[in-house]
Amino acid sequence: MTKSKLYVIYYSTWGHARKLAEAIKEEAAKNDEVDVSIWQVAETLDSEILNKMHAAPKADHPIITPHEMVNADAFIFGIPTRYGNMPAQFKVLWDATGQLWAKGQLHGKLGATFVSTSSQHGGQETTALTFLTTLAHHGIIYVPLGYFNVPHLTDMTEIVGGSAYGAGTLSGGDGSRKVSAKELEIARHQGQEFAKTVAQYYRKRKD
Ligand SMILES: Cc1cc2nc3c(=O)[nH]c(=O)nc-3n(C[C@H](O)[C@H](O)[C@H](O)COP(=O)(O)O)c2cc1C
């Protein structure tokens, strides 16, 4: 059996999106029809600026390139918000995909998203929604999380990141808030469900 390739692709300055990415990868990798790997988006800021921002050290995950994206069957993108939409680092990646777009090389692959914001109303939903235009132009088929079997999304007892679009976390204004247990559970659930969808989709396409 040829496994479908699922790429978890994230950018993270302070580690919140990375934490969700690692949880999603771990859970998705339990699906034996899917080969899951984790990638980070290249940094565009120099080390002096990153130091001033008190950015976290980068993880040891490989840097994604447009060329490498062609090898995937599905993507789940981890997006820390910038003013309600994707950070420039992600935009630089997408802006280098013109050749892939022209040849339809990402067309028909599956895509999902998860996000990080500093505040509750800082873009949990808009960050996913504004990302969709790029996915649509590439013909990437968007797979939302939905609400079914995700009770934490309607929890009113504490602040919980995430939405119908995908998992999410909140960092707090100074970055000190940690990814909560419920947010991690949502992320794991999304990893499991998205891997299942990817496996089912490619199994049917091969029939
Ligand atoms: C330039 C800039 C713009 C930002 N805009 C927003 C925003 O509109 N809403 C929000 O909640 N957080 C905003 N943030 C905070 C980041 O989204 C937050 O720190 C990030 O999601 C934390 O994830 P990370 O630890 O993976 O980097 C912004 C951060 C920067 C540097």
The ligand as an SDF file (V2000), in Angstrom:
LIG
                    3D

 31 33  0  0  0  0  0  0  0  0999 V2000
    3.0990   42.1470   13.7120 C   0  0  0  0  0  0  0  0  0  0  0  0
    2.2110   41.3060   14.5500 C   0  0  0  0  0  0  0  0  0  0  0  0
    0.8490   41.3740   14.3800 C   0  0  0  0  0  0  0  0  0  0  0  0
   -0.0020   40.6040   15.1840 C   0  0  0  0  0  0  0  0  0  0  0  0
   -1.3460   40.7000   15.0030 N   0  0  0  0  0  0  0  0  0  0  0  0
   -2.1720   40.0370   15.8360 C   0  0  0  0  0  0  0  0  0  0  0  0
   -3.5850   40.1660   15.7110 C   0  0  0  0  0  0  0  0  0  0  0  0
   -4.1180   40.8410   14.8240 O   0  0  0  0  0  0  0  0  0  0  0  0
   -4.3520   39.4900   16.5900 N   0  0  0  0  0  0  0  0  0  0  0  0
   -3.8400   38.7280   17.6030 C   0  0  0  0  0  0  0  0  0  0  0  0
   -4.5890   38.1670   18.3920 O   0  0  0  0  0  0  0  0  0  0  0  0
   -2.5040   38.5590   17.7180 N   0  0  0  0  0  0  0  0  0  0  0  0
   -1.6710   39.2030   16.8530 C   0  0  0  0  0  0  0  0  0  0  0  0
   -0.3130   39.0310   16.9690 N   0  0  0  0  0  0  0  0  0  0  0  0
    0.1980   38.0740   17.9590 C   0  0  0  0  0  0  0  0  0  0  0  0
    0.5780   36.7390   17.3410 C   0  0  0  0  0  0  0  0  0  0  0  0
   -0.4140   36.2340   16.4820 O   0  0  0  0  0  0  0  0  0  0  0  0
    0.8380   35.7150   18.4190 C   0  0  0  0  0  0  0  0  0  0  0  0
    1.9040   36.1820   19.1840 O   0  0  0  0  0  0  0  0  0  0  0  0
    1.1630   34.3660   17.8120 C   0  0  0  0  0  0  0  0  0  0  0  0
    0.0090   33.7740   17.3090 O   0  0  0  0  0  0  0  0  0  0  0  0
    1.8030   33.4240   18.7980 C   0  0  0  0  0  0  0  0  0  0  0  0
    2.1130   32.2400   18.0850 O   0  0  0  0  0  0  0  0  0  0  0  0
    3.6220   31.7240   18.0370 P   0  0  0  0  0  0  0  0  0  0  0  0
    4.0410   31.5240   19.4570 O   0  0  0  0  0  0  0  0  0  0  0  0
    3.5190   30.4170   17.3010 O   0  0  0  0  0  0  0  0  0  0  0  0
    4.4820   32.7080   17.3060 O   0  0  0  0  0  0  0  0  0  0  0  0
    0.5510   39.7510   16.1600 C   0  0  0  0  0  0  0  0  0  0  0  0
    1.9430   39.6480   16.2940 C   0  0  0  0  0  0  0  0  0  0  0  0
    2.7700   40.4190   15.4980 C   0  0  0  0  0  0  0  0  0  0  0  0
    4.2630   40.2910   15.6580 C   0  0  0  0  0  0  0  0  0  0  0  0
  1  2  1  0
  2  3  1  0
  2 30  2  0
  3  4  2  0
  4  5  1  0
  4 28  1  0
  5  6  2  0
  6  7  1  0
  6 13  1  0
  7  8  2  0
  7  9  1  0
  9 10  1  0
 10 11  2  0
 10 12  1  0
 12 13  2  0
 13 14  1  0
 14 15  1  0
 14 28  1  0
 15 16  1  0
 16 17  1  0
 16 18  1  0
 18 19  1  0
 18 20  1  0
 20 21  1  0
 20 22  1  0
 22 23  1  0
 23 24  1  0
 24 25  2  0
 24 26  1  0
 24 27  1  0
 28 29  2  0
 29 30  1  0
 30 31  1  0
M  END
$$$$
